[in-house]
Amino acid sequence: MMEPASSYFSGYCMCFLLLQVMTSTSEKLMVTVPKGHLVARVGGQAALSCQLSPPQSAEHMEVHWFRGDNSQLVYLYRGGHEVNGEAAPEYVNCTEFVKEAMGEGKVTLKIHNVSISDDGPYRCLFKDTDFSDMASMNLSVAALGLETQIHVQVPTSDGLVVECNSGGWFPQPQMEWRDSRGEVVPHSSKSYSQDGARLFHMKMTLLRNFSDCNITCYVHNPVIGEEKQTSIILANDLFDKEHLTKKFLILFSCLTIALVLTYICLWYFIRKAAANAAAAAAEEDAAAADSTAAEASVAEAAATAATALDSVAAEAPAAEDAAAEDAATEDTATGSPEISFLSTASFTSDANSNTTAVVAAPELEVSCQSTTA
């Protein structure tokens, strides 16, 4: 009686195991991506992850990442390493493959220094000899704008124009005015532009013909949920036309005085520069006159010296003639002398006369030799 019960139990176990095998074999292998919104900031890092489900090793598989409709390859993993030369040029040296969890079928591709051009859809593909599947994800790139500025223009008859400017946003931000109670104030105009990096620059104006203690410009990034705000207080005096007229007159008077003072200063400096130039010219003329007088003095001294030399030259022949006459007279008294014109006159007699005389005369030399019998 126990054998039928045992056979029933064995049959039940076999059916259970068969169902388990059928269930496990019927579960399809597929590629999945994490749920949630994938966001990266400009200049930051993005992580694109894919997962085999149910988890199993993907080390023997090829892994591809594409942009959009598979037309642009971002990264290719094959044969246990990265395949160079296949990816688009803009992604070379900008990606990092994380494969620590590849034994469980999970891989991650990191994109460094994210730019606005990286914004958009991506696809992850796992491929094997008998398996191929892909999953899609979307990367949203965001940029928080620069400083927000408010400018108040000169009031007109229509009222006061307030302008809010903010740049460096992506995607296009939401922009609005709010009053001191936090309520939205309708804007007068709104415009935007994009630069070469595709960043948005926003401009919004508001026309006010009555005062409000506080007005705020709000700029909100819808992707990352962050915003910037700048407030300004509009005083009642800005809307008082009489007060504005007084301010305008005061401002006009100040500008006029400043212009007059500037003109006077310029006139003074020009006159001073002209006087300095005239004084310098006079000094140059005086120096030239002194130089001319010095040259005349030198010329006069040279002329005087030349005249003196001419006088000396004229007196020299007369002296020679006088010396010759004296020599002739002395020769007549003593004998027959020999006369030569030198600068020194020497008289020599023989030993019996015992007479020697030296006479100095300019340019005259007289030599007399005589013998006394």
C-alpha positions as CSV (number, residue, x, y, z in Angstrom):
1,M,0.0,0.0,0.0
2,M,3.0,2.4,0.5
3,E,4.4,2.0,-3.0
4,P,1.6,3.9,-4.8
5,A,2.1,6.9,-2.4
6,S,5.8,6.9,-3.1
7,S,5.3,6.7,-6.8
8,Y,2.8,9.6,-6.6
9,F,5.3,11.7,-4.7
10,S,8.1,10.9,-7.2
11,G,5.9,11.8,-10.1
12,Y,5.0,15.1,-8.4
13,C,8.7,16.0,-8.0
14,M,9.4,15.1,-11.6
15,C,6.6,17.4,-12.8
16,F,7.9,20.2,-10.6
17,L,11.5,19.9,-11.9
18,L,10.2,19.8,-15.5
19,L,8.2,22.9,-15.0
20,Q,11.3,24.7,-13.5
21,V,13.5,23.7,-16.5
22,M,10.8,24.8,-19.0
23,T,10.5,28.1,-17.2
24,S,14.2,28.8,-17.1
25,T,14.7,27.9,-20.7
26,S,11.7,29.9,-21.8
27,E,13.1,33.1,-20.1
28,K,14.5,35.3,-22.9
29,L,18.0,37.0,-22.7
30,M,17.7,40.7,-23.3
31,V,19.6,44.0,-22.7
32,T,18.2,46.5,-20.2
33,V,19.2,50.0,-19.1
34,P,18.7,51.7,-15.7
35,K,15.4,53.5,-15.2
36,G,15.4,57.2,-14.6
37,H,16.5,60.3,-16.4
38,L,20.2,60.4,-17.4
39,V,21.5,64.0,-16.9
40,A,25.0,65.4,-17.3
41,R,26.3,69.0,-16.9
42,V,28.5,70.7,-19.5
43,G,32.1,70.0,-18.7
44,G,31.2,67.1,-16.4
45,Q,31.0,63.4,-16.9
46,A,28.2,61.1,-18.2
47,A,27.9,57.3,-17.4
48,L,26.0,55.1,-19.9
49,S,25.2,51.7,-18.4
50,C,23.8,48.5,-19.9
51,Q,22.9,45.1,-18.3
52,L,22.1,41.6,-19.6
53,S,19.0,40.2,-18.1
54,P,19.0,37.6,-16.6
55,P,22.5,38.4,-15.5
56,Q,25.3,36.4,-17.1
57,S,28.8,36.9,-18.3
58,A,29.4,39.1,-21.3
59,E,33.1,38.8,-21.5
60,H,32.9,36.8,-24.8
61,M,30.5,39.2,-26.4
62,E,30.9,42.3,-28.5
63,V,29.6,45.6,-27.0
64,H,28.7,48.6,-29.1
65,W,27.6,52.1,-28.3
66,F,25.9,54.2,-31.0
67,R,24.5,57.7,-31.3
68,G,20.9,58.0,-32.4
69,D,20.0,55.6,-35.2
70,N,23.2,53.6,-35.1
71,S,24.8,55.9,-37.7
72,Q,27.6,57.1,-35.4
73,L,29.8,54.6,-33.4
74,V,30.9,55.9,-30.0
75,Y,32.7,52.8,-28.7
76,L,33.4,49.2,-29.7
77,Y,34.5,46.4,-27.4
78,R,35.6,43.1,-29.1
79,G,37.8,40.2,-28.2
80,G,38.5,41.5,-24.7
81,H,39.7,45.0,-25.6
82,E,38.8,48.2,-27.2
83,V,38.9,48.4,-31.0
84,N,40.7,51.5,-32.1
85,G,40.0,53.4,-35.3
86,E,36.3,52.5,-35.4
87,A,34.7,55.2,-33.2
88,A,33.8,58.7,-34.4
89,P,36.8,61.2,-34.1
90,E,35.0,63.4,-31.6
91,Y,34.9,60.5,-29.1
92,V,38.5,59.4,-29.4
93,N,40.3,59.8,-26.1
94,C,37.1,61.1,-24.5
95,T,35.6,57.8,-23.4
96,E,36.3,55.2,-20.7
97,F,35.1,51.6,-20.7
98,V,34.3,50.2,-17.2
99,K,34.1,46.3,-17.3
100,E,34.6,45.3,-13.6
101,A,31.1,43.9,-13.6
102,M,31.2,42.3,-17.0
103,G,31.1,38.8,-15.5
104,E,27.5,39.7,-14.4
105,G,26.6,41.2,-17.8
106,K,26.9,44.8,-16.7
107,V,29.1,47.4,-18.6
108,T,29.4,51.2,-18.4
109,L,30.8,53.7,-20.8
110,K,31.9,57.1,-19.3
111,I,32.1,60.2,-21.5
112,H,34.4,62.9,-20.1
113,N,34.2,66.6,-20.6
114,V,30.6,66.5,-21.7
115,S,29.5,69.2,-24.3
116,I,26.2,70.2,-25.7
117,S,26.9,68.1,-28.8
118,D,26.7,65.0,-26.6
119,D,23.0,65.7,-25.8
120,G,20.6,63.1,-27.4
121,P,19.7,59.4,-27.7
122,Y,22.2,56.5,-27.4
123,R,22.0,52.8,-28.0
124,C,23.8,49.9,-26.3
125,L,24.2,46.6,-28.3
126,F,25.4,43.2,-27.0
127,K,26.3,40.7,-29.8
128,D,27.3,37.1,-29.8
129,T,27.2,34.2,-32.3
130,D,23.6,33.3,-31.4
131,F,22.5,36.4,-29.6
132,S,22.0,40.1,-30.4
133,D,20.0,42.7,-28.6
134,M,20.1,46.4,-27.8
135,A,18.6,49.0,-25.5
136,S,18.1,52.8,-25.9
137,M,18.7,55.6,-23.5
138,N,18.7,59.4,-23.6
139,L,21.4,61.7,-22.3
140,S,20.2,65.2,-21.4
141,V,23.0,67.8,-21.2
142,A,22.4,70.9,-19.1
143,A,24.2,74.2,-18.4
144,L,23.4,76.5,-15.6
145,G,23.6,80.1,-16.8
146,L,26.0,82.8,-15.8
147,E,25.2,85.9,-13.6
148,T,21.8,87.4,-14.2
149,Q,21.8,91.2,-14.6
150,I,19.0,93.8,-14.4
151,H,19.3,97.2,-16.2
152,V,16.9,100.1,-15.7
153,Q,16.6,102.4,-18.7
154,V,16.0,106.1,-18.7
155,P,12.3,106.7,-18.0
156,T,10.0,107.8,-20.8
157,S,6.5,109.2,-21.0
158,D,5.2,105.6,-21.1
159,G,6.9,104.6,-17.9
160,L,10.1,102.8,-16.6
161,V,11.7,100.1,-18.7
162,V,13.4,97.3,-16.7
163,E,15.5,94.7,-18.6
164,C,16.8,91.3,-17.5
165,N,19.7,89.6,-19.2
166,S,21.2,86.1,-18.6
167,G,23.4,83.9,-20.8
168,G,25.1,80.5,-20.8
169,W,22.0,78.3,-20.5
170,F,21.1,74.9,-22.0
171,P,18.5,73.9,-22.9
172,Q,16.4,77.1,-23.3
173,P,15.4,78.2,-19.8
174,Q,12.1,79.5,-18.4
175,M,12.2,83.2,-17.7
176,E,9.6,85.3,-15.8
177,W,9.1,88.4,-13.6
178,R,7.7,88.2,-10.1
179,D,6.6,90.9,-7.7
180,S,7.3,91.3,-4.0
181,R,4.4,88.8,-3.3
182,G,5.9,86.1,-5.6
183,E,3.2,86.5,-8.2
184,V,4.1,86.4,-11.9
185,V,4.2,89.8,-13.6
186,P,3.5,89.7,-17.4
187,H,6.6,90.7,-19.4
188,S,6.6,93.3,-22.1
189,S,8.9,91.4,-24.5
190,K,11.1,88.3,-24.4
191,S,13.8,87.1,-26.8
192,Y,16.8,84.7,-27.0
193,S,19.8,83.9,-29.1
194,Q,22.4,81.1,-29.3
195,D,26.1,81.4,-29.6
196,G,28.6,79.1,-31.4
197,A,28.5,76.6,-28.5
198,R,24.7,76.4,-28.7
199,L,24.3,78.2,-25.3
200,F,21.2,80.3,-24.9
201,H,21.3,84.0,-24.0
202,M,18.0,85.3,-22.7
203,K,16.6,88.9,-22.6
204,M,13.3,90.0,-21.1
205,T,11.9,93.5,-20.6
206,L,9.2,94.9,-18.3
207,L,7.4,98.3,-18.7
208,R,6.3,99.8,-15.4
209,N,4.2,103.0,-14.9
210,F,3.8,102.6,-11.2
211,S,6.1,101.7,-8.3
212,D,6.6,98.4,-6.6
213,C,9.0,97.9,-3.7
214,N,10.6,94.8,-5.2
215,I,10.8,93.2,-8.7
216,T,12.6,89.9,-9.3
217,C,13.9,88.2,-12.5
218,Y,13.7,84.4,-12.4
219,V,15.6,82.1,-14.8
220,H,14.9,78.4,-14.4
221,N,16.6,75.3,-16.1
222,P,13.8,72.7,-16.6
223,V,16.3,69.7,-16.9
224,I,18.2,70.0,-13.6
225,G,15.5,72.0,-11.8
226,E,17.9,74.8,-10.8
227,E,17.3,78.5,-11.1
228,K,18.9,81.9,-10.7
229,Q,17.2,85.1,-9.6
230,T,18.1,88.7,-9.3
231,S,16.0,91.4,-7.6
232,I,15.9,95.2,-7.8
233,I,14.0,97.8,-5.7
234,L,12.2,100.5,-7.7
235,A,11.8,103.6,-5.6
236,N,8.8,105.9,-5.9
237,D,11.0,108.8,-7.0
238,L,11.6,106.9,-10.3
239,F,8.0,107.5,-11.2
240,D,7.7,111.1,-10.0
241,K,8.0,113.2,-13.2
242,E,8.9,116.4,-11.3
243,H,11.6,114.6,-9.4
244,L,12.9,113.1,-12.6
245,T,13.0,116.6,-14.2
246,K,15.0,117.9,-11.3
247,K,17.4,115.0,-11.5
248,F,17.8,115.5,-15.3
249,L,18.6,119.2,-14.8
250,I,21.1,118.5,-12.1
251,L,22.7,115.8,-14.3
252,F,22.8,118.2,-17.2
253,S,24.3,121.0,-15.1
254,C,27.0,118.6,-13.8
255,L,27.9,117.5,-17.3
256,T,28.1,121.1,-18.6
257,I,30.4,122.1,-15.7
258,A,32.5,119.1,-16.3
259,L,32.8,119.9,-20.0
260,V,33.7,123.6,-19.3
261,L,36.4,122.5,-16.7
262,T,37.8,120.1,-19.2
263,Y,38.0,122.8,-21.9
264,I,39.8,125.2,-19.5
265,C,42.3,122.6,-18.5
266,L,43.0,121.7,-22.1
267,W,43.4,125.5,-22.9
268,Y,45.8,125.9,-20.0
269,F,48.0,122.9,-20.9
270,I,48.1,124.0,-24.6
271,R,49.2,127.5,-23.6
272,K,51.8,126.2,-21.2
273,A,53.1,123.8,-23.9
274,A,53.4,126.7,-26.4
275,A,55.2,128.9,-23.8
276,N,57.7,126.1,-23.1
277,A,58.3,125.6,-26.8
278,A,58.9,129.4,-27.3
279,A,61.4,129.5,-24.3
280,A,63.2,126.5,-25.7
281,A,63.5,128.2,-29.1
282,A,64.8,131.4,-27.5
283,E,67.4,129.4,-25.6
284,E,68.5,127.7,-28.8
285,D,68.8,131.1,-30.6
286,A,70.9,132.5,-27.7
287,A,73.2,129.5,-27.8
288,A,73.6,129.9,-31.6
289,A,74.5,133.7,-31.1
290,D,77.1,132.8,-28.4
291,S,78.6,130.2,-30.7
292,T,78.8,132.8,-33.5
293,A,80.5,135.4,-31.2
294,A,83.0,132.8,-30.1
295,E,83.8,132.0,-33.7
296,A,84.3,135.7,-34.5
297,S,86.6,136.1,-31.5
298,V,88.7,133.2,-32.6
299,A,88.9,134.6,-36.2
300,E,89.9,138.0,-34.8
301,A,92.7,136.5,-32.7
302,A,93.9,134.5,-35.7
303,A,94.0,137.7,-37.8
304,T,95.9,139.6,-35.1
305,A,98.5,136.7,-34.9
306,A,98.9,136.8,-38.7
307,T,99.5,140.6,-38.6
308,A,102.1,140.2,-35.9
309,L,103.9,137.5,-38.0
310,D,103.8,139.7,-41.0
311,S,105.4,142.6,-39.0
312,V,108.1,140.4,-37.7
313,A,108.8,139.1,-41.2
314,A,109.0,142.7,-42.5
315,E,111.4,143.8,-39.8
316,A,113.8,140.9,-40.4
317,P,115.4,142.2,-43.6
318,A,116.1,145.5,-42.0
319,A,117.9,143.9,-39.1
320,E,119.9,141.8,-41.5
321,D,121.0,144.9,-43.4
322,A,122.0,146.7,-40.2
323,A,124.0,143.7,-39.1
324,A,125.7,143.6,-42.4
325,E,126.6,147.3,-42.2
326,D,128.0,146.9,-38.7
327,A,130.0,143.9,-39.9
328,A,131.4,145.7,-42.9
329,T,132.4,148.6,-40.7
330,E,134.2,146.3,-38.3
331,D,135.8,144.4,-41.1
332,T,137.2,147.6,-42.5
333,A,138.9,148.2,-39.2
334,T,140.3,144.7,-38.7
335,G,140.9,143.2,-42.0
336,S,139.2,141.1,-44.7
337,P,136.5,139.1,-43.0
338,E,134.4,136.2,-44.3
339,I,130.7,136.9,-43.8
340,S,127.9,134.4,-43.8
341,F,124.3,135.1,-42.8
342,L,123.5,132.9,-39.8
343,S,121.9,133.3,-36.5
344,T,125.2,133.6,-34.6
345,A,128.4,135.7,-35.5
346,S,131.8,134.3,-34.4
347,F,135.0,136.2,-34.7
348,T,138.3,134.2,-34.6
349,S,141.8,135.5,-34.8
350,D,145.1,133.7,-34.8
351,A,147.0,132.9,-31.7
352,N,149.0,136.2,-31.9
353,S,146.0,138.4,-31.9
354,N,144.3,136.7,-28.9
355,T,140.9,138.1,-29.9
356,T,137.6,136.1,-30.0
357,A,134.1,137.6,-30.0
358,V,130.6,136.2,-30.3
359,V,127.8,138.5,-31.5
360,A,124.1,137.4,-31.6
361,A,121.9,138.8,-34.3
362,P,118.7,137.5,-35.8
363,E,119.1,135.4,-38.9
364,L,122.8,136.6,-39.3
365,E,126.1,134.8,-38.8
366,V,129.4,136.7,-39.4
367,S,132.7,134.9,-39.3
368,C,135.8,137.0,-39.4
369,Q,139.3,135.6,-39.5
370,S,142.3,137.9,-39.7
371,T,146.0,137.6,-39.3
372,T,148.1,140.3,-37.8
373,A,151.6,140.6,-39.1
